[in-house]
Amino acid sequence: MSGFPPIVLRTAADPGESVPVIVVGAGAAGLTAALALRDLGVEVAVLERDPAAQGSTALSSGFVPAAGTRAQQRRGIADSPELFIRDLQAKSKGLAEPHLVHALAHGIGPALDWLAERHGVPFEVVEGFLYPGHSVLRMHGTPRRTGADLMDCLRRAAEEAGADLLTKAHVHALLADAEGRIRGVRIDRPDGSTETLGCRALVLACSGFGGNPEMVRRYIPEMAGALFFGHAGNTGDAVLWGEALGASLRDMSAYQGHGSVATPSNILITWALMMEGGFQVNASAQRFSDENQGYSEQSIAVLAQPGAVAWSIYDQRLHELGLGFEDYRSAVAAGAIKSAATIEGLAAVLGLAPKELAATLAETQDPAVRALPDRFGRRLAGKPPLAAPYYGVKVTGALFHTQGGLLVDAQARVLREDGAPLPNLFAAGGAACGVSGPAVWGYLSGNGLLAAVGLGRIAGLSAAGTAAGAARAPAGR
Ligand SMILES: Cc1cc2nc3c(=O)[nH]c(=O)nc-3n(C[C@H](O)[C@H](O)[C@H](O)COP(=O)(O)OP(=O)(O)OC[C@H]3O[C@@H](n4cnc5c(N)ncnc54)[C@H](O)[C@@H]3O)c2cc1C
């Protein structure tokens, strides 16, 4: 990693060697943008700082929400962009940018169909449980259900499509003229050398700022000091370049948190366990929240408990559901998942007070309570009661990725503070402002990859048009 902060160098000089479009960052956003460009026959260089293209995408569960896909139709699931828009805006309390909500809800279904049918990314509907806030089954994943698998599919597709993927290429500086037109980038190589590459359009797909503690302190103070569970290379470069170019930033306090990271092993425990009837307690074996609101805001609820930890409690049925997830299987292998024949036995293994845990279980299983919203507003009606043997895992809250970023229009063009687009700069994924509104509670499951894949495709298509226009324009433009 370069020791220099990202900068914008003002220059009107011709940078020399150039490609029509440069994409900075090879996660889901960058690779999807590259595929869209290659489909239009546009030459593209994807510049990735790491030795291998992975990003937060490879760390993720790889689940992308989309409405009206052919995968849904094959499973007989009725969905529409309008219903998806309602779910997105309900979660963000109507505060997500409406033009982005509209563009993504309408664009993501065709984007997944396109990736599946043209580029062989084998998306299928993730079934078995509903993620919080989604009205219907619309989460899509590849067969292994991991972000690493999704990345393998996207990388292979991008290479087959002829995208030029350059790793160990840390973009340090953008070269821009006085009007903010990007002329190229400066790349730091691990051996200390520097290269310059020109372009007619630039796509920023280098994600958010979760890996930049100073920026997290400034924009998301409630998460300063919390475990960051995303990719260390999410250092906020897109935002810092955007600021230097006079770009508008939006929803900088928004993020995806998670209230279920096994501690101390640091392994994600699927929230399906909670959605299907499990519950969380604190060190006093007391519940403290409505687990069904969502795993993102649960990060704050868990971090507010004594020791910033909680215990997820569930049963054999949910343990078997969990075993469908690679992360969960890793947690089992790491010894993080505990079990016992009785709830008192489980309490003893977890270090909780047996009587109190038994009382909390009894309260959550009381049929009268389950029929109604409980004292936290949670409804469990329709879910089978928990039954012995019982399972538990100690968890903490974490920051997964940031959702605020460069404000873009529905064509993924980066907007200045006066609302006008910068001439040839686009952003997608974590680099751009998402559709979660201004806070952690606005994150609807899957909003991260929704913006990466959905805006990635839009950014690629738009950058292709800009690069073609620039090629036709008189010299000097
Ligand atoms: C544990 C976990 C689970 C998650 N699960 C889900 C999920 O199931 N569904 C969902 O929607 N979201 C999920 N997310 C969020 C999701 O991973 C992100 O929103 C998404 O991956 C962002 O994609 P991206 O392409 O914008 O960024 P990334 O995948 O992070 O890619 C950005 C790339 O840019 C590179 N880069 C950065 N700066 C530079 C530079 N200056 N020069 C060159 N390269 C640079 C980085 O090295 C990185 O490879 C999860 C996140 C985590 C941490």
The ligand as a Gaussian input file, in Angstrom:
#p B3LYP/6-31G(d) Opt

LIG

0 1
 C      -18.609000      -9.890000       5.843000
 C      -19.391000      -9.106000       4.835000
 C      -20.538000      -9.673000       4.310000
 C      -21.290000      -8.959000       3.368000
 N      -22.346000      -9.577000       2.759000
 C      -23.048000      -8.909000       1.816000
 C      -24.111000      -9.528000       1.099000
 O      -24.377000     -10.729000       1.238000
 N      -24.834000      -8.778000       0.227000
 C      -24.524000      -7.473000      -0.012000
 O      -25.207000      -6.832000      -0.792000
 N      -23.468000      -6.876000       0.577000
 C      -22.719000      -7.554000       1.471000
 N      -21.637000      -6.953000       2.046000
 C      -21.224000      -5.631000       1.526000
 C      -20.496000      -5.835000       0.173000
 O      -19.418000      -6.714000       0.369000
 C      -20.000000      -4.496000      -0.395000
 O      -21.035000      -3.558000      -0.401000
 C      -19.512000      -4.693000      -1.833000
 O      -18.625000      -5.787000      -1.898000
 C      -18.843000      -3.448000      -2.373000
 O      -18.334000      -3.760000      -3.657000
 P      -17.295000      -2.780000      -4.359000
 O      -16.965000      -3.385000      -5.667000
 O      -17.830000      -1.395000      -4.306000
 O      -16.034000      -2.782000      -3.376000
 P      -14.925000      -3.903000      -3.098000
 O      -15.429000      -5.267000      -3.358000
 O      -14.361000      -3.614000      -1.744000
 O      -13.821000      -3.609000      -4.197000
 C      -13.082000      -2.408000      -4.183000
 C      -11.669000      -2.700000      -4.672000
 O      -10.992000      -1.455000      -4.887000
 C       -9.637000      -1.639000      -4.555000
 N       -9.047000      -0.305000      -4.322000
 C       -9.319000       0.557000      -3.318000
 N       -8.614000       1.684000      -3.472000
 C       -7.867000       1.526000      -4.594000
 C       -6.910000       2.346000      -5.273000
 N       -6.598000       3.580000      -4.829000
 N       -6.311000       1.860000      -6.403000
 C       -6.630000       0.609000      -6.878000
 N       -7.524000      -0.202000      -6.257000
 C       -8.142000       0.252000      -5.145000
 C       -9.687000      -2.513000      -3.319000
 O       -8.455000      -3.188000      -3.112000
 C      -10.829000      -3.483000      -3.670000
 O      -10.355000      -4.661000      -4.283000
 C      -20.883000      -7.641000       2.989000
 C      -19.731000      -7.078000       3.541000
 C      -18.983000      -7.802000       4.453000
 C      -17.739000      -7.174000       5.004000

